[in-house]
Amino acid sequence: MFKKAQKEATGFLVESDPKSGKEFAYGWATEQGFSTYPGQHVLVFARQETSEAFQSIPDMLRSFVVAFLVAFVFIAVLGISVGRSISRPILGLVRWPRTSRGAT
C-alpha cells in the first residue's frame, strides 16, 4: 500500500488489517508546490477505520434530501404566488367585459 502511495500523487484505498481484521480507509497526498516553488514532495499518509470515516455519509445524504425538499417547496410556493399575481389582472380584464355587458 505504501508503494502505491509513492507511485500516485493522491489517492485512497480500503483494506482489511490482517492482524485485527478491521477494515481501514487509507488516504494519501503528495505536496507538489505551487507556481515557481517546486515543493518538497512530502507524502502525507492517513489511516482511519471505515466505520468512523464513512459514518457521516448517510447524515450528509439525509441533510441534502431535507434541504432539497425545503427548497422545492419554497420555489413551488413562490412560483404559485408569482403566477397568481401575474394572472389576476389578466383574468380581471377578461371578466370585466362580461360584467359590464350584463349591466347595460
N, C-alpha and C positions, 0 to 999 in steps of 0.2 A: 504494500500500500504506500509506503514512504517513497519507493522508487517511482510509482505512478505519479505521486505529487511532485517529484523532482522533474519529471518529463513534461507535465502540463502546467501552464501558468496558474490556472484556477480550476476548481472542481470540487465534487463531493462524492462520497461513497457510503453505502450502508453495508455493514458486515457484522457477523456474529463473532463475539470473542470466544475463542476455543476454550479458554480456561473457565470463564464464568458462565458461558452460554447466553449471555445477554447480547442484545442487538445494539450496535452503536452507529451513530452517524458521524462520519469524518468529513471535515471540510478544510480546504487549503487555498491560499492565495500567495502569489509572489509579488513583492514590491518591484515595480518596473520603472520608477522615476517619472518625471514629467518635463516636457519641453526640452531644454538643453541639459537638464540634470539626468544622468544615466541611471541613477538609483543604485542601491547596494544589492539588489536581487535577494532580499531577505524572504525566506519562506515561512509563512505563518500557518500553523497546523493546529486544528481544534478537534476534540472528540467529545461527544455527548450521547447519552442514552437516547434511543429513538422515541421511547415513550415520553420523555421530557422534551425533546427537540421538536417533535411534531404535535405536541399536545394543543398548541394554540390554533392549529389549522381549523378544527371544527368550530371553535369560538369565533374565529375571524369570518368563516363562511356564514355563520348564523348572524353576525353583525351586518355583513354585506347584504344578506337577504332582507333583514329588517329595514335597513337604510333604503334599499331599492323599493320596497313596498311603501314606505313613508313618502319617498319622492314621487312614486307613481300616483298615489292618492292625491298629493298636493298638486301635481301637474294636471290631473284629471279635474279636480275641483276648480282650479284656476282656468282651465280651458272651457269648462261649462259656464262659469260666471262671465268670462270674456265673450263667449259666444252668445249668451243671452243678452248682454249689454249691447252687442252689435246688432242682433236680430230684433230686439224690442222696438227700436224706432222704425225699422223697415216694416215690421208687421203692423205697427201703428199706422203707417202710410197706406198699407194695403187695406186695412179695416176702415179707415176714415171715410173713403167714398161711399161705402155701403151704408154707414150710419147717416151720412149727410143726404143720401138719396132717399132713404126712408123717411127723413124728417121733412122733406119738401113736398 
